[in-house]
């Protein structure tokens, strides 16, 4: 497929997506069973930030805005940005267009860790269990790949598939053997991906992880461009291939683990969003990475808002909605790529 660097410019596109993200978050906070206006949202935020001494919003409506909706919207933006960024990085490192943040067994490992903690009565530490599980899955994947003769993209992917299958089987066994009643429903909701019950600590973790780990990842855009031509070509261009791959894999795995700890296993965001953005930006990662992060944040804000609003008072796990949207969109993107090549 031909490169299309002139289709879109980075700064105008980033400014437009950034503005769209801010507007989307403000509108998303107003949507729900309680009819809340944008003026009330501004008033509540200004009051809590100390910009206004008094708030014109009632205590109940203020709690809905500040304690329920706003942290959830912010967490959705952080999760969407991080997953889209990780997907773009994994596709570059593995040179595999089907790669996503969960390729190396991270999602299955996180699910195993979370389910284990829940069944052990440690539901309050569910995020810790998910993070430990994803980290363990990454370590096992890389050890298996290394035992096969060295860590290469192909070996890492194959090892990740094996680890993912094993972790999924163990998760299913734990659920079958031990889960009942409320624990079963809680586990099922988490495995489908959900931001229900998200608080300020979760929002801080998701946004903080996306910023702290996302910015160094974006700084490696030139190296990822070099990886597209193969390891030898990248080395000839001055890239320390082994070191850069380890750094990017480690940062991506850590970011994925932190995000999964917040939201559960949400699929298709990291797979679809980079492909859609790539159609407009071309393959240069200095444009692709930041714009994918912004587009992923916008996408996740709206899908989570739809998940909690469309069937109120019941709430649909957001992972179901991302799959329902992502699958046909990805199919359309693949058709577009086929016509362009």
N, C-alpha and C positions, 0 to 999 in steps of 0.2 A: 504494500500500500504506500502511496506517495506521501511524503511529508507535506503538511499544509501550514507553514509558519505564518503566513499572512492572513489566515482566516480570522484570527482574533488576536488582539494585543493584551498583554498581561495586565497592565495597570488599569485600563478602563474596564476590563472584564472583572478584575478583582474588586474594583470599586462598586460595580453594578451588583455583583453577587453579595458583597458585604452589606450593601444597602438593603437588598432583598432579604438577607438573613435577619437584619434588625427588625424590619417591618414584619416579617413572618413571625418572629418571636413575640412581638407586641400583640399582633392579631391573635396568635395562638393562646395567649394568656386570657383573652376575652372570651374564648369559645368554651362552652360547657353548659351544664344544666343551669347554673346560676348566670343570669344575664348581666354581664359586666362590661362597661364601656371603656374605651381607651383612655378617657380622661381620668377615670378611677384608677386605672393601672399606673398612669403617670403620677398621680397624687400619692398612691401607696408607695411607689418606688422612691419618690422624692423624700417622703417622710422618713422612710427607713434608712436612707442614705444621709440624712441630716441636712438635706437641701431645703426642706420646708418644716417649720416648727410644728404645724398642725396638719392633720390629714382630714379631708372631707369625706373619707370612706368609713363606713361602719366597721366595728371590730370584726364581725363575721366575714364581711366581704374582704377586709384587709387580710384576714387569715387565709381566705381562699386564694387570694392573689400571691401573698408573700410566702406562705408556708406550703401550699399545695401546687399551684400551677407554675409559678415562676421558676422554682428550682428544677421542676420536671422538664420544662422547656429548655433550660440551660443545659441540663444533663443530656437531653436528646441532641442538642447541637454539638456538644463535645463528643458524644458517642458516634454520631454520624460523620463528623469531620475526621476523627481518628480512624474509624473503620475504612473509609474511602481512601485515606492516605496510606494505610497499611496495605490495602489491596493493590494500589498502584505500585508500591515498592515491591511486593511479592511478585507481581507480574514482570517487573523489570529484572529482579534477581534470578528468577527461575526461567525467564524467557518463555513463560507459559501463559497464554491469554486466558486460561481458565483458573489461574491462581487467585486466591482470596486470602484474607487474614488468617483463616483457619486451616490453611493447606497443610501445615506441619503438625497436625494433630492438636492444635491449641484449643479449639472449641470442645472437642471430645474430652480432652484432659481436664479442662475447666469444669465441664459438666460432671465428670466423675468426682472431682474434688468437692464441688458444691453439694452434690447428692450425698456424698459421704458425711459431710459436716451436718447436713440437715437430719439425716437418719441417726446421727450421734447426739442429737439434741442441741446442736450448736448453730441454730438458725440465725442468731444474731451475728455470727462470724461467717455467714455464707460467702461474702465477698472474698474473705481471706482464703477459704477453701477453694474457690474458683481460681484465684490467682496462683495458689500453690499447685493446683492440678495442671494449669496451663504451663507453668514453669517446668514441672516435672516431665510433662509430655514433650516439651522442646528439648530438654536434656537427653531424654531417651531417644528421640528422633535423631539428634545429631550424633549420639554415640553409635547408633545402628549404622548411620550413613558412613561414619568414620571407619567402622569395622569392615565395611565393604570395600575399602581401599582408598578412602579419602572422601571428604565432603564436596560433592558437586551438586549442582541444581537437580539433576535427574535422580541421584541417589537420595538426596534430602526429601524430594517429593515422594518417592517410593517408600522410604522409611516412614514418612508422615502418614501415608495411607495405611500402613500396617499398624502404627501406633493408634491412629484414629479408630480403626476397626476394633482393636483390642479394648481401648478405653470405652467405646460405645457398648461393647458386649458386657463389660464389667458394670457399667452404669445400669444397663437393662437388668442384669442379674440382681443388683442391689435393690432396684425398684420392685422387681418381682418378689424378692425374698422378704423385704422388710417394710415397704411403704404401705401405709393404710390411712384412710380418712383424710384429715387436713394436711398431713405431710405429703400424701400423694398429690393432692391438688396444688400444693405449693411447689413441689418438684416439677410437675407438668407445666405450670405457668412459667417457671424459670427456664426450662428447657426450650420453650417456645419463644423466649425473649420477651421481656416486659420491663417497663419503667414505672410500673405501679408502685406507689409508696416511696418514690424517690424524694430524698430530702436535700438539704443544703450541703451536707457532707458528701453525698453522692455527686451532686453537681460540681462541687469543688474538685473532687477526684477526677471526674471525666474531663472537665475543662482544663484543669492543671496538667493532666497527663497529655492531652492533645497539644497543649502549648509547649510544655517543657521538653517532650520527646519529639513532637512534630517539627519544631523549628530546626533542630539538628538534622533530622531526616531530610527536610527540604534543602538544607545546605549541601547535601550529597547529591544534588540533581545532576551535576556534570558527570560524576562517577557512574550514575545509573544510565546516562546516555551512552557511556563507553561500554557498559555491560551488554548493550544490545548487539554489539558486534562480536561478542565472545570474549572469553577470558584472555586469550593471547592478544587480541587487538586492544583490549582494555589495558593490559600490562604495557604494551607498546606505546600507549598514549600517556603513560606515567601514573597509572592507577595501581596502588598496592592492592591487588585483587583480593587476596585472602583476608587482609586486615579490614578492608572496606566491607566485604561481604559479611564478616563476623559482626562488625559494628552495626550494620543495617539490619541484619537478622536479629541481633540481640535487642536493638531498640524497637523493632517491629513486634517482636514477641512480648516484650515487656509492656508496650502500649496496648497490644491486643488483650493480654491478660488483665490489665487494669480495667479496660473497657468492659470486658466480659463479666468482671466482678460486679460492675455497676448494673448492667442491662441484661445479663444472660446471653444466650446464644442467638444473635440476630444475623440472619444470613442475607446474602445478595447485595447488601450495601457496598461492601468492599469489592465485589465482583462486577457489578453493573455500572456504578457511578464513574469509575475511571474510564471505562470504555465509552460511555456517553460523552464525557468531557474530551476524550481524545479525538473524537470526531470533529470537534470545534477547534482544538488547539494544535493538533498534530502530536508527534511523539516526543518532543523536547520536554524533559521533565521539569525544567525551570518554570514552565507554564502549567504543565499537567498537575504537578503535586499541589501547589497552593490552590488552584482552581478546583481540583477534586475535593480538597478538604472543605472549601466553602460550599460547593454543590452538595456534598454529603451531609453537611450540617443542615442546609435548607431542606433537603429530602427527608431527613430523619425528623425534623421538627414537625413537618406536615403529616408524615405517616403516623407518628405517635399521637398527634392531635386527632387524626381521623380514628385511630384505634380506640381512643378513650371517649370519643364523641358520637360515632356513628350508631352505636348500639346501646347508648346510655339507657338505663343505669348499668347495664352489663358492659364489661370492658374486654375488647378483643386483644389477645397478645400481639404486640407489634410485629413480632417475627413472622406471624402468619400473613400480615398485610404486606410486609416487605417482600415476601416470597410471591404473593399474588401479583404484586406490581412488577417485581424484578424479573420473574421468569419470562413473561411475554416481551418486556422491554429488551432483555438480553437476546431473545430470539430475533427481534427486529434489528438489533445492533449487528448480530452475526450476519444477517442477510445483507445489511448495508456494507459490511466489511467485504463480503464475498463479491459484491458488485464493483467495489472499488479496487479490488486486486486483479 
